[in-house]
């Protein structure tokens, strides 16, 4: 009997060990995968970022071009200064490739939607690389921080690079660095108070004999930027479109004093040099 009991106990132990090994080899249920889901809170193209309360939209474009008998920017050689000579130094064949990447994120908070937008341009034109940050801003609780088209701008071509020439408004359509606060007054009215990075056109000191030269660009004699361009804007939007009125304070200081021809002297508002 003792021999039989020992054999039975040994067999039971062996079964337990084998059963444990088989259990370890069984497939374990994997954690549920988090897939990106459509976010319909902000329009088409947005998706929920897995594991977060943020929606994102990613887009952009690519625009390659090939030219012949033009400059790298597409202007005919015949009207492009010395390029019209058509000698062996001129390149009649040119190419250009442009790309844009945009990332738009939205997150709901107790003070409204928190939004960030990035829009970046890349370009290779005439075998030369260029880069431009067209948009890089944060909007939250009525505030805007970063690079965006100015709220004081009332006539513009939106977006970025374009084959159209920008002819209206103060600023380049690629935006300007600023901080602004907008308040919704209702009935389509929005009141904005903003401070933009200074925007200027050339200011020339005509008292200097070297200010203007034949076939040369004028020298810019602006003083340094002491404060930004402060503006107040009232805008109403509706089915008819929109109308807007803006007022701005701009510092137009020059780097010279009157007819200053001797920098560093009392004539120019400075003590004499020693």
matplotlib code that plots the C-alpha trace (Angstrom):
import matplotlib.pyplot as plt

x = [0.0, 2.8, 4.3, 1.0, 0.5, 4.0, 3.3, 0.0, 1.4, 4.3, 1.9, -0.2, 2.9, 3.9, 0.5, 0.6, 4.0, 2.8, -0.4, 1.6, 3.9, 1.0, -0.7, 2.4, 2.4, -1.2, -1.7, -2.4, -5.1, -3.3, -4.1, -6.7, -5.2, -6.0, -6.9, -7.4, -11.0, -12.8, -13.2, -16.3, -16.2, -14.2, -15.1, -13.7, -10.3, -9.8, -8.9, -8.6, -5.0, -5.1, -4.9, -5.6, -8.4, -6.8, -8.0, -5.4, -5.6, -2.6, -2.4, -0.3, 0.5, 3.2, 3.7, 6.5, 7.1, 9.3, 10.2, 11.8, 13.0, 12.3, 14.2, 13.9, 11.0, 9.1, 9.7, 10.4, 14.1, 13.3, 12.2, 14.7, 17.5, 20.7, 19.0, 17.4, 20.9, 20.6, 24.4, 26.0, 25.8, 22.0, 20.0, 16.8, 15.7, 14.7, 12.7, 11.0, 9.5, 7.4, 6.0, 3.8, 3.1, 0.2, -0.6, -3.8, -4.7, -7.8, -8.4, -11.5, -10.9, -13.1, -12.1, -12.9, -10.9, -7.2, -5.8, -2.3, -1.5, 1.7, 2.2, 5.7, 6.9, 9.8, 11.1, 13.9, 14.1, 17.0, 18.9, 18.6, 16.8, 14.5, 12.3, 9.5, 7.3, 4.0, 2.0, 3.0, 0.5, -1.6, -5.2, -6.9, -9.6, -9.7, -5.9, -3.6, 0.1, 2.6, 2.8, -0.5, -2.0, -2.5, -6.0, -5.5, -5.2, -8.3, -7.2, -5.0, -4.4, -4.7, -2.5, 1.2, 3.2, 1.1, 1.7, -0.4, 1.3, 0.5, -0.7, -3.1, -2.8, 0.1, 1.6, 2.9, 0.3, 2.8, 1.9, 3.6, 4.6, 2.1, -0.1, -3.8, -7.0, -10.4, -13.8, -17.0, -19.7, -22.4, -24.3, -21.1, -19.1, -15.6, -13.4, -9.7, -6.7, -3.4, 0.4, 2.2, 5.9, 6.7, 6.2, 8.0, 8.8, 12.2, 13.0, 15.9, 18.1, 18.3, 20.9, 23.5, 25.2, 25.4, 21.7, 20.6, 22.8, 22.1, 20.5, 21.0, 18.5, 17.9, 19.4, 16.9, 17.5, 14.8, 15.6, 15.5, 12.1, 11.2, 7.6, 5.3, 2.5, -0.5, -4.0, -7.7, -10.0, -13.8, -15.1, -18.5, -19.0, -22.2, -23.7, -22.8, -19.1, -17.5, -16.6, -13.9, -12.4, -8.9, -6.8, -3.1, -0.3, 3.0, 6.5, 8.1, 11.4, 14.5, 18.1, 19.2, 18.3, 17.2, 19.9, 22.6, 25.7, 28.3, 27.3, 28.6, 28.5, 26.2, 24.7, 23.2, 21.9, 24.9, 27.8, 31.0, 33.2, 36.6]
y = [0.0, 2.4, 1.8, 2.6, 5.8, 7.0, 6.5, 8.2, 11.3, 11.5, 11.3, 14.1, 16.3, 15.7, 16.7, 19.9, 20.9, 20.1, 22.0, 25.1, 25.0, 24.7, 27.7, 29.9, 29.1, 30.2, 33.6, 36.5, 39.1, 42.2, 45.7, 47.4, 49.4, 53.1, 54.2, 57.8, 58.7, 61.4, 64.6, 66.5, 69.4, 71.7, 70.7, 68.2, 66.7, 66.7, 63.5, 62.8, 62.3, 58.9, 59.3, 63.0, 65.6, 67.3, 67.2, 67.7, 68.4, 68.0, 69.3, 71.2, 71.2, 70.7, 72.9, 72.0, 74.2, 74.1, 77.2, 77.8, 81.2, 82.7, 83.5, 81.1, 83.1, 82.8, 86.3, 86.4, 86.9, 89.7, 92.0, 90.8, 93.4, 91.8, 88.4, 89.5, 89.6, 85.8, 85.2, 82.0, 83.0, 83.0, 79.9, 79.8, 76.5, 76.9, 74.9, 75.7, 73.3, 74.6, 72.7, 73.7, 71.8, 72.8, 71.5, 72.7, 71.6, 72.3, 71.5, 72.4, 74.2, 75.9, 79.3, 78.2, 76.5, 76.4, 76.5, 76.3, 76.6, 76.1, 76.7, 76.4, 77.0, 75.3, 76.2, 75.4, 78.0, 78.3, 75.7, 77.9, 76.8, 79.1, 78.6, 80.7, 80.5, 81.8, 81.0, 80.0, 81.2, 80.2, 81.4, 81.0, 82.9, 85.7, 86.1, 85.6, 85.1, 84.6, 85.0, 85.6, 88.1, 91.4, 92.1, 95.7, 94.3, 95.0, 94.1, 91.0, 87.9, 85.1, 82.1, 82.3, 82.1, 82.9, 83.7, 86.9, 90.1, 91.4, 95.0, 95.9, 96.4, 97.0, 93.5, 90.6, 87.8, 85.5, 87.2, 89.3, 88.7, 90.1, 89.9, 90.7, 90.4, 90.1, 90.5, 89.3, 92.1, 90.0, 90.5, 89.8, 92.6, 91.9, 94.5, 93.8, 95.5, 94.4, 95.2, 94.2, 94.1, 97.3, 97.4, 100.1, 101.4, 102.9, 106.2, 108.0, 110.7, 113.0, 115.2, 112.4, 112.5, 108.7, 108.2, 108.0, 106.5, 105.8, 102.3, 101.7, 101.1, 103.9, 103.5, 103.0, 105.4, 104.3, 104.5, 101.3, 99.9, 101.2, 99.9, 97.9, 99.2, 99.5, 99.3, 99.1, 97.4, 97.1, 94.5, 93.2, 90.0, 88.6, 87.0, 90.2, 89.8, 92.2, 95.8, 97.0, 100.2, 100.4, 102.9, 102.6, 104.4, 104.0, 105.3, 106.9, 107.9, 108.4, 107.5, 111.1, 114.6, 117.1, 118.0, 116.1, 115.7, 115.3, 112.3, 112.5, 116.3, 118.8, 119.5, 116.0, 116.2, 114.4, 115.7, 116.1, 113.0, 113.1]
z = [0.0, 0.8, -2.6, -4.3, -2.3, -3.2, -6.9, -6.7, -4.9, -7.4, -10.3, -8.8, -8.3, -11.9, -13.1, -11.2, -12.6, -16.2, -15.8, -14.6, -17.6, -20.0, -18.3, -18.8, -22.5, -23.0, -24.9, -22.5, -23.4, -24.8, -23.6, -25.7, -28.5, -28.5, -32.1, -33.2, -33.3, -35.3, -33.4, -34.8, -32.3, -34.6, -38.2, -40.6, -40.4, -36.6, -34.7, -30.9, -29.8, -28.0, -24.2, -24.2, -24.4, -27.4, -31.1, -33.9, -37.6, -39.8, -43.3, -45.9, -49.6, -52.1, -55.2, -57.7, -60.7, -63.8, -65.9, -69.2, -70.5, -67.1, -63.9, -60.9, -59.7, -63.0, -64.4, -68.2, -68.9, -71.3, -68.4, -65.8, -66.0, -67.4, -67.7, -70.9, -72.6, -72.9, -72.9, -71.7, -68.0, -68.1, -67.0, -69.1, -67.3, -63.7, -61.1, -57.8, -55.2, -52.3, -49.3, -46.4, -43.1, -40.8, -37.3, -35.6, -32.1, -29.9, -26.3, -24.3, -20.9, -18.4, -20.0, -23.6, -26.3, -26.1, -29.6, -31.2, -34.8, -36.6, -40.4, -41.9, -45.4, -47.0, -50.5, -52.9, -55.6, -58.0, -56.0, -52.9, -49.7, -47.7, -44.6, -43.2, -40.1, -41.4, -38.3, -34.8, -32.2, -29.1, -28.6, -25.2, -23.2, -25.8, -25.9, -28.9, -28.5, -31.3, -35.1, -36.9, -39.3, -37.5, -36.2, -37.5, -41.0, -43.0, -46.5, -47.1, -49.1, -46.5, -46.2, -47.2, -50.3, -53.4, -57.0, -56.4, -55.4, -52.0, -52.7, -49.9, -46.1, -43.8, -43.2, -45.1, -45.3, -43.6, -40.3, -37.6, -34.0, -31.6, -28.4, -28.5, -26.6, -28.3, -26.6, -28.2, -27.9, -29.5, -32.8, -34.7, -33.1, -31.7, -30.0, -30.1, -28.3, -29.7, -29.7, -32.9, -33.7, -35.5, -39.2, -41.2, -44.7, -45.4, -43.7, -45.4, -44.1, -47.1, -45.4, -45.9, -49.3, -49.4, -48.6, -52.3, -55.0, -58.7, -59.1, -55.4, -52.6, -50.1, -46.6, -43.8, -40.9, -38.4, -34.7, -32.7, -31.7, -28.2, -28.1, -30.4, -32.6, -30.3, -32.0, -31.2, -33.7, -33.9, -36.4, -37.3, -39.3, -40.8, -43.9, -45.8, -45.1, -42.5, -41.9, -39.6, -38.2, -36.6, -34.8, -34.2, -32.4, -34.2, -33.2, -36.3, -34.7, -36.9, -36.0, -36.7, -35.5, -38.1, -40.5, -38.7, -40.8, -38.0, -35.7, -32.2, -32.0, -30.3, -33.7, -33.7, -30.1, -28.6, -26.5, -28.4, -28.5, -26.7]

ax = plt.figure().add_subplot(projection="3d")
ax.plot(x, y, z, "-o")
ax.set_aspect("equal")
plt.show()
